[in-house]
Amino acid sequence: MSRLFAAGLITLALAACKPVAEPVPPAEPAAPAPAVQTAAESAWAAEQDRYLAVNVQPSDPLEAVLWRGVRCDFLGGEFGGDNSEQDRAINARMDELKCGDELLAEARELRGTRAGDPAAVARLDALLARW
């Protein structure tokens, strides 16, 4: 029995001493793929660039709807949700601009009336896609 016992111990010792393959280091994370903008997103970005610098609402109905859309989008990003004085002022301004359903209804109606103008329809589609 002692030989069996010794053989078992030797086997265990040899099994414990076998070299183990080192784990493979994690691969470098792949660089994120560049974001691809849709046509509506790039058109909306152009509208934002154009209208954020304009402080007075344009008189043309198409321009006015797009200007309001850019303003509403900007104000929506400034809203904190904590019912602070700033939030109340933002809500009041958004009510003045008729942000939300009223703006979308006006944009859809204007899109219907300007259906013959592809440039106007594309600009309104960018607004509708954003909202």
GROMACS elastic network, one bead per residue, 0.5 to 0.9 nm:
[ bonds ]
;  ai    aj funct       b0    kb
    1     4     6  0.50371   500
    1     5     6  0.59635   500
    1     6     6  0.84233   500
    2     6     6  0.59416   500
    2     7     6  0.84108   500
    3     6     6  0.50296   500
    3     7     6  0.60112   500
    3     8     6  0.84911   500
    4     7     6  0.50729   500
    4     8     6  0.61218   500
    4     9     6  0.86178   500
    5     8     6  0.51558   500
    5     9     6  0.62859   500
    5    10     6  0.86920   500
    6     9     6  0.50845   500
    6    10     6  0.61487   500
    6    11     6  0.85629   500
    7    10     6  0.50962   500
    7    11     6  0.61103   500
    7    12     6  0.85870   500
    8    11     6  0.50598   500
    8    12     6  0.61495   500
    8    13     6  0.85260   500
    9    12     6  0.50623   500
    9    13     6  0.60324   500
    9    14     6  0.85431   500
   10    13     6  0.50003   500
   10    14     6  0.60754   500
   10    15     6  0.84843   500
   11    14     6  0.51671   500
   11    15     6  0.60715   500
   11    16     6  0.85477   500
   12    15     6  0.50601   500
   12    16     6  0.61039   500
   12    17     6  0.86091   500
   13    16     6  0.51424   500
   13    17     6  0.62530   500
   13    18     6  0.88928   500
   14    17     6  0.50704   500
   14    18     6  0.63436   500
   15    18     6  0.54972   500
   16    19     6  0.85045   500
   17    20     6  0.87388   500
   20    23     6  0.89344   500
   21    24     6  0.87392   500
   22    25     6  0.87247   500
   23    26     6  0.88544   500
   24    27     6  0.84520   500
   26    29     6  0.84834   500
   27    30     6  0.84838   500
   28    31     6  0.88902   500
   29    32     6  0.86145   500
   30    33     6  0.85365   500
   31    34     6  0.87930   500
   32    35     6  0.84497   500
   33    36     6  0.86093   500
   37    40     6  0.79139   500
   37    41     6  0.57445   500
   37    42     6  0.60307   500
   38    41     6  0.51545   500
   38    42     6  0.62839   500
   38    43     6  0.85049   500
   39    42     6  0.52579   500
   39    43     6  0.60170   500
   39    44     6  0.84860   500
   39   126     6  0.80441   500
   40    43     6  0.50277   500
   40    44     6  0.60060   500
   40    45     6  0.85593   500
   40   122     6  0.79092   500
   40   123     6  0.81786   500
   40   125     6  0.70073   500
   40   127     6  0.80224   500
   40   129     6  0.66889   500
   40   130     6  0.78442   500
   41    44     6  0.50281   500
   41    45     6  0.61460   500
   41    46     6  0.86560   500
   41   126     6  0.67463   500
   41   129     6  0.80692   500
   41   130     6  0.74856   500
   42    46     6  0.62794   500
   42    47     6  0.86994   500
   42   126     6  0.84107   500
   43    46     6  0.51105   500
   43    47     6  0.63509   500
   43    48     6  0.87516   500
   43   122     6  0.80882   500
   43   123     6  0.68143   500
   43   126     6  0.59916   500
   43   127     6  0.86877   500
   44    48     6  0.62134   500
   44    49     6  0.86509   500
   44    70     6  0.84832   500
   44   123     6  0.76249   500
   44   126     6  0.53737   500
   44   127     6  0.65316   500
   44   129     6  0.87472   500
   44   130     6  0.73533   500
   45    48     6  0.50425   500
   45    49     6  0.62214   500
   45    50     6  0.85651   500
   46    49     6  0.51015   500
   46    50     6  0.61371   500
   46    51     6  0.86747   500
   47    51     6  0.60161   500
   47    52     6  0.82882   500
   47    66     6  0.73631   500
   47    67     6  0.80229   500
   47    70     6  0.71850   500
   47   123     6  0.80646   500
   47   126     6  0.87607   500
   47   127     6  0.87922   500
   48    51     6  0.53226   500
   48    52     6  0.56807   500
   48    53     6  0.86638   500
   48    66     6  0.89505   500
   48    67     6  0.83374   500
   48    69     6  0.89574   500
   48    70     6  0.56975   500
   48    71     6  0.85415   500
   48    74     6  0.88237   500
   49    52     6  0.59312   500
   49    53     6  0.73592   500
   50    53     6  0.65625   500
   50    54     6  0.74609   500
   50    67     6  0.87722   500
   51    54     6  0.50693   500
   51    55     6  0.80064   500
   51    66     6  0.80051   500
   51    67     6  0.56724   500
   51    68     6  0.88533   500
   51    70     6  0.66574   500
   51    71     6  0.80041   500
   52    55     6  0.74518   500
   52    67     6  0.79732   500
   52    70     6  0.69642   500
   52    71     6  0.71528   500
   52    74     6  0.84625   500
   54    57     6  0.75462   500
   54    58     6  0.86111   500
   54    67     6  0.81383   500
   56    67     6  0.88898   500
   57    60     6  0.89279   500
   57    63     6  0.80996   500
   57    64     6  0.57544   500
   57    65     6  0.89175   500
   57    67     6  0.65776   500
   57    68     6  0.75554   500
   58    61     6  0.76658   500
   58    62     6  0.87343   500
   58    63     6  0.58790   500
   58    64     6  0.50475   500
   58    65     6  0.88334   500
   58    67     6  0.74268   500
   59    62     6  0.86590   500
   59    63     6  0.72618   500
   59    64     6  0.63016   500
   60    63     6  0.52658   500
   60    64     6  0.59281   500
   60    65     6  0.86553   500
   61    65     6  0.61646   500
   61    66     6  0.86353   500
   61   110     6  0.80185   500
   62    65     6  0.53411   500
   62    66     6  0.63444   500
   62    67     6  0.85652   500
   62   107     6  0.81460   500
   62   110     6  0.71757   500
   62   111     6  0.88815   500
   62   120     6  0.74851   500
   62   123     6  0.88941   500
   62   124     6  0.80735   500
   63    66     6  0.52100   500
   63    67     6  0.59624   500
   63    68     6  0.85237   500
   64    67     6  0.50153   500
   64    68     6  0.60616   500
   64    69     6  0.84881   500
   65    68     6  0.51357   500
   65    69     6  0.60962   500
   65    70     6  0.87087   500
   65   103     6  0.71492   500
   65   106     6  0.74893   500
   65   107     6  0.65382   500
   65   110     6  0.87425   500
   65   124     6  0.85506   500
   65   127     6  0.88811   500
   66    70     6  0.62438   500
   66    71     6  0.86090   500
   66   107     6  0.83068   500
   66   123     6  0.79346   500
   66   124     6  0.73696   500
   66   127     6  0.69132   500
   67    70     6  0.52475   500
   67    71     6  0.62480   500
   67    72     6  0.86054   500
   68    71     6  0.50042   500
   68    72     6  0.59440   500
   68    73     6  0.84052   500
   68    97     6  0.62563   500
   68    98     6  0.81837   500
   68    99     6  0.75169   500
   68   103     6  0.78279   500
   69    72     6  0.51175   500
   69    73     6  0.60329   500
   69    74     6  0.85258   500
   69    97     6  0.87168   500
   69    99     6  0.73394   500
   69   100     6  0.89796   500
   69   103     6  0.72669   500
   69   104     6  0.87979   500
   69   127     6  0.67280   500
   69   131     6  0.85106   500
   70    73     6  0.51139   500
   70    74     6  0.61549   500
   70    75     6  0.86261   500
   70   127     6  0.83675   500
   71    74     6  0.50793   500
   71    75     6  0.60870   500
   71    76     6  0.84754   500
   71    94     6  0.84469   500
   71    97     6  0.81197   500
   71    99     6  0.87892   500
   72    75     6  0.50939   500
   72    76     6  0.59848   500
   72    77     6  0.86965   500
   72    93     6  0.87450   500
   72    94     6  0.62918   500
   72    97     6  0.72492   500
   72    98     6  0.84867   500
   72    99     6  0.57437   500
   72   100     6  0.81116   500
   73    76     6  0.51409   500
   73    77     6  0.65851   500
   73    99     6  0.86141   500
   73   130     6  0.86561   500
   73   131     6  0.83926   500
   74    77     6  0.53346   500
   74    78     6  0.66787   500
   75    78     6  0.50121   500
   75    79     6  0.64416   500
   75    90     6  0.64899   500
   75    91     6  0.86057   500
   75    93     6  0.83196   500
   75    94     6  0.72618   500
   76    79     6  0.53843   500
   76    80     6  0.88604   500
   76    90     6  0.81477   500
   76    94     6  0.83574   500
   77    80     6  0.81123   500
   78    86     6  0.88570   500
   78    87     6  0.81908   500
   78    90     6  0.77698   500
   79    82     6  0.84944   500
   79    86     6  0.78341   500
   79    87     6  0.56791   500
   79    90     6  0.67212   500
   79    91     6  0.81884   500
   80    83     6  0.76511   500
   80    84     6  0.79351   500
   80    86     6  0.81954   500
   80    87     6  0.63408   500
   81    84     6  0.77566   500
   81    87     6  0.66879   500
   82    87     6  0.70955   500
   83    86     6  0.77563   500
   83    87     6  0.54152   500
   83    88     6  0.63402   500
   84    87     6  0.50898   500
   84    88     6  0.63499   500
   84    89     6  0.86842   500
   85    88     6  0.51471   500
   85    89     6  0.62503   500
   85    90     6  0.86486   500
   86    89     6  0.50738   500
   86    90     6  0.61283   500
   86    91     6  0.85770   500
   87    90     6  0.50009   500
   87    91     6  0.60718   500
   87    92     6  0.85520   500
   88    91     6  0.50575   500
   88    92     6  0.61787   500
   88    93     6  0.86442   500
   89    92     6  0.50939   500
   89    93     6  0.62258   500
   89    94     6  0.86048   500
   90    93     6  0.50751   500
   90    94     6  0.60617   500
   90    95     6  0.85250   500
   91    94     6  0.50350   500
   91    95     6  0.61097   500
   91    96     6  0.86316   500
   92    95     6  0.50786   500
   92    96     6  0.63094   500
   92    97     6  0.87727   500
   93    96     6  0.50030   500
   93    97     6  0.62890   500
   93    98     6  0.85815   500
   93    99     6  0.89982   500
   94    97     6  0.50379   500
   94    98     6  0.60397   500
   94    99     6  0.54466   500
   94   100     6  0.85138   500
   95    99     6  0.63526   500
   95   100     6  0.89596   500
   96    99     6  0.79245   500
   97   103     6  0.82085   500
   98   101     6  0.79625   500
   98   102     6  0.57794   500
   98   103     6  0.59607   500
   99   102     6  0.63354   500
   99   103     6  0.53406   500
   99   104     6  0.80581   500
  100   103     6  0.54604   500
  100   104     6  0.63540   500
  100   105     6  0.87438   500
  100   131     6  0.80803   500
  101   104     6  0.50731   500
  101   105     6  0.60257   500
  101   106     6  0.84920   500
  102   105     6  0.51641   500
  102   106     6  0.61442   500
  102   107     6  0.85830   500
  103   106     6  0.51315   500
  103   107     6  0.61172   500
  103   108     6  0.86413   500
  104   107     6  0.50049   500
  104   108     6  0.61117   500
  104   109     6  0.85308   500
  104   127     6  0.84307   500
  104   128     6  0.67919   500
  104   131     6  0.75688   500
  105   108     6  0.51487   500
  105   109     6  0.61311   500
  105   110     6  0.85257   500
  106   109     6  0.51195   500
  106   110     6  0.60640   500
  106   111     6  0.84706   500
  107   110     6  0.50615   500
  107   111     6  0.59936   500
  107   112     6  0.86380   500
  107   124     6  0.64820   500
  107   125     6  0.87284   500
  107   127     6  0.78720   500
  107   128     6  0.73189   500
  108   112     6  0.63220   500
  108   113     6  0.88056   500
  108   124     6  0.78838   500
  108   125     6  0.88414   500
  108   128     6  0.78411   500
  109   112     6  0.51527   500
  109   113     6  0.64302   500
  109   114     6  0.87271   500
  110   113     6  0.50629   500
  110   114     6  0.60511   500
  110   115     6  0.83740   500
  110   121     6  0.87537   500
  110   124     6  0.81523   500
  111   114     6  0.51699   500
  111   115     6  0.58241   500
  111   120     6  0.75377   500
  111   121     6  0.57611   500
  111   124     6  0.63736   500
  111   125     6  0.80399   500
  112   115     6  0.52206   500
  112   116     6  0.87483   500
  112   121     6  0.85071   500
  113   116     6  0.79293   500
  114   117     6  0.55100   500
  114   118     6  0.81095   500
  114   120     6  0.66853   500
  114   121     6  0.66932   500
  115   118     6  0.68883   500
  115   120     6  0.79242   500
  115   121     6  0.62471   500
  116   120     6  0.86108   500
  116   121     6  0.81162   500
  117   120     6  0.54510   500
  117   121     6  0.62462   500
  117   122     6  0.87362   500
  118   122     6  0.60472   500
  118   123     6  0.86170   500
  119   122     6  0.51724   500
  119   123     6  0.63329   500
  119   124     6  0.86955   500
  120   123     6  0.51436   500
  120   124     6  0.61536   500
  120   125     6  0.84725   500
  121   124     6  0.50788   500
  121   125     6  0.59315   500
  121   126     6  0.85826   500
  122   126     6  0.62890   500
  122   127     6  0.88253   500
  123   126     6  0.51761   500
  123   127     6  0.65894   500
  123   128     6  0.88475   500
  124   127     6  0.50351   500
  124   128     6  0.61633   500
  124   129     6  0.84925   500
  125   129     6  0.58970   500
  125   130     6  0.84383   500
  126   129     6  0.51186   500
  126   130     6  0.61885   500
  126   131     6  0.87584   500
  127   130     6  0.51811   500
  127   131     6  0.63734   500
  128   131     6  0.51969   500
